Amino acid sequence: MIGGSVWIVEMLVVLTLLFIIVVRLKEWIEDQIASAAGQKSGAAGGELQMLRQSMDRIEAKVDRIEKVLDGISE
């Protein structure tokens, strides 16, 4: 009788430990995925900033060209 109870308690302990391990592993995987996504968005943000700066320079050049063309047409 006591032997069966000890076996049940042992199985409950093992199952509880397995459950804790699985939950922690799941949390770790989710953190890794989130950090990887953050790194990708950070790299994309840097590229986006470079593209914006390039567009600003192009717009400035176009504005200068328009001023020159307006001066010629008068």
GROMACS elastic network, one bead per residue, 0.5 to 0.9 nm:
[ bonds ]
;  ai    aj funct       b0    kb
    1     4     6  0.53643   500
    1     5     6  0.65401   500
    1     6     6  0.88438   500
    2     5     6  0.50550   500
    2     6     6  0.61513   500
    2     7     6  0.85945   500
    3     6     6  0.51332   500
    3     7     6  0.62136   500
    3     8     6  0.87119   500
    4     7     6  0.50664   500
    4     8     6  0.62429   500
    4     9     6  0.86720   500
    5     8     6  0.50947   500
    5     9     6  0.61933   500
    5    10     6  0.85415   500
    6     9     6  0.51044   500
    6    10     6  0.60683   500
    6    11     6  0.85970   500
    7    10     6  0.50403   500
    7    11     6  0.61770   500
    7    12     6  0.86165   500
    8    11     6  0.51099   500
    8    12     6  0.61663   500
    8    13     6  0.86342   500
    9    12     6  0.50310   500
    9    13     6  0.61780   500
    9    14     6  0.86294   500
   10    13     6  0.51009   500
   10    14     6  0.62049   500
   10    15     6  0.85960   500
   11    14     6  0.50395   500
   11    15     6  0.60244   500
   11    16     6  0.84225   500
   12    15     6  0.50927   500
   12    16     6  0.59769   500
   12    17     6  0.85280   500
   13    16     6  0.50764   500
   13    17     6  0.61514   500
   13    18     6  0.85894   500
   14    17     6  0.51387   500
   14    18     6  0.61591   500
   14    19     6  0.85723   500
   15    18     6  0.50281   500
   15    19     6  0.60670   500
   15    20     6  0.86140   500
   16    19     6  0.50223   500
   16    20     6  0.62061   500
   16    21     6  0.86241   500
   17    20     6  0.50965   500
   17    21     6  0.61636   500
   17    22     6  0.86157   500
   18    21     6  0.50788   500
   18    22     6  0.61377   500
   18    23     6  0.86215   500
   19    22     6  0.51679   500
   19    23     6  0.61870   500
   19    24     6  0.86305   500
   20    23     6  0.51874   500
   20    24     6  0.61415   500
   20    25     6  0.84916   500
   21    24     6  0.52158   500
   21    25     6  0.60288   500
   21    26     6  0.85429   500
   22    25     6  0.50596   500
   22    26     6  0.61025   500
   22    27     6  0.86568   500
   23    26     6  0.50777   500
   23    27     6  0.62503   500
   23    28     6  0.86490   500
   24    27     6  0.50712   500
   24    28     6  0.61410   500
   24    29     6  0.86268   500
   25    28     6  0.50536   500
   25    29     6  0.61750   500
   25    30     6  0.86020   500
   26    29     6  0.51657   500
   26    30     6  0.61955   500
   26    31     6  0.86481   500
   27    30     6  0.51043   500
   27    31     6  0.61830   500
   27    32     6  0.86439   500
   28    31     6  0.50856   500
   28    32     6  0.61970   500
   28    33     6  0.86667   500
   29    32     6  0.50514   500
   29    33     6  0.61913   500
   29    34     6  0.85686   500
   30    33     6  0.51182   500
   30    34     6  0.60940   500
   30    35     6  0.85937   500
   31    34     6  0.50403   500
   31    35     6  0.60849   500
   31    36     6  0.85010   500
   32    35     6  0.52000   500
   32    36     6  0.61105   500
   32    37     6  0.85523   500
   33    36     6  0.50953   500
   33    37     6  0.61118   500
   33    38     6  0.85126   500
   34    37     6  0.50784   500
   34    38     6  0.60847   500
   34    39     6  0.86696   500
   35    39     6  0.61839   500
   35    40     6  0.86332   500
   36    39     6  0.51143   500
   36    40     6  0.62959   500
   36    41     6  0.86578   500
   37    40     6  0.51012   500
   37    41     6  0.61541   500
   37    42     6  0.84690   500
   38    41     6  0.51189   500
   38    42     6  0.59918   500
   38    43     6  0.86035   500
   39    43     6  0.61970   500
   39    44     6  0.85288   500
   40    43     6  0.51403   500
   40    44     6  0.61123   500
   40    45     6  0.84525   500
   41    45     6  0.58993   500
   41    46     6  0.85910   500
   42    46     6  0.63564   500
   42    47     6  0.87616   500
   43    46     6  0.51497   500
   43    47     6  0.63772   500
   43    48     6  0.86033   500
   44    47     6  0.50672   500
   44    48     6  0.60309   500
   44    49     6  0.85685   500
   45    49     6  0.61511   500
   45    50     6  0.86544   500
   46    49     6  0.51043   500
   46    50     6  0.62931   500
   46    51     6  0.86804   500
   47    50     6  0.50748   500
   47    51     6  0.62130   500
   47    52     6  0.86568   500
   48    51     6  0.50503   500
   48    52     6  0.62090   500
   48    53     6  0.86951   500
   49    52     6  0.50566   500
   49    53     6  0.62657   500
   49    54     6  0.86117   500
   50    53     6  0.51384   500
   50    54     6  0.61902   500
   50    55     6  0.86167   500
   51    54     6  0.50017   500
   51    55     6  0.61071   500
   51    56     6  0.85965   500
   52    56     6  0.61595   500
   52    57     6  0.86852   500
   53    56     6  0.50418   500
   53    57     6  0.63307   500
   53    58     6  0.86803   500
   54    57     6  0.51624   500
   54    58     6  0.62405   500
   54    59     6  0.86190   500
   55    58     6  0.50073   500
   55    59     6  0.60442   500
   55    60     6  0.85553   500
   56    59     6  0.50721   500
   56    60     6  0.61903   500
   56    61     6  0.87065   500
   57    60     6  0.50995   500
   57    61     6  0.63295   500
   57    62     6  0.87014   500
   58    61     6  0.51095   500
   58    62     6  0.61838   500
   58    63     6  0.86173   500
   59    62     6  0.50320   500
   59    63     6  0.61418   500
   59    64     6  0.86780   500
   60    63     6  0.51150   500
   60    64     6  0.63563   500
   60    65     6  0.87398   500
   61    64     6  0.51136   500
   61    65     6  0.62204   500
   61    66     6  0.86471   500
   62    65     6  0.50023   500
   62    66     6  0.61431   500
   62    67     6  0.86599   500
   63    66     6  0.50797   500
   63    67     6  0.62959   500
   63    68     6  0.87292   500
   64    67     6  0.51146   500
   64    68     6  0.62834   500
   64    69     6  0.86542   500
   65    68     6  0.51085   500
   65    69     6  0.61377   500
   65    70     6  0.85706   500
   66    69     6  0.50486   500
   66    70     6  0.60565   500
   66    71     6  0.85503   500
   67    70     6  0.50856   500
   67    71     6  0.62075   500
   67    72     6  0.87203   500
   68    71     6  0.50831   500
   68    72     6  0.63105   500
   68    73     6  0.87813   500
   69    72     6  0.50470   500
   69    73     6  0.61852   500
   69    74     6  0.87783   500
   70    73     6  0.52315   500
   70    74     6  0.64637   500
   71    74     6  0.55199   500
